Amino acid sequence: AIEELKNASTALTMMLMFIGGGSLSTASGIKVVTFIVLILATYSYLRRDKGVTVLRREIDNDSVYKALALTVISAGVTWLAIFTLLVVE
């Protein structure tokens, strides 16, 4: 059961729930494709590339910015909800 999970397993489960499911699924979260775009953008930045490319195709900057904005907003709302619950309890 959930209460028997170790702290590391609980943290991994929470991370996977934040990422969510595929783009056509009903799972909540930022979605897998958004997470992959962020990983690719980070990799491209570390390599000092001009753009984000995957399989010889370039991801436009608007999509990268949208993925980043969605992730920041989702993280902010999540932490605000957690903080509110901690204050109310």
Helices and strands as residue ranges (DSSP letters): G 2-4, H 7-19, H 32-46, E 52-54, E 57-59, H 61-88
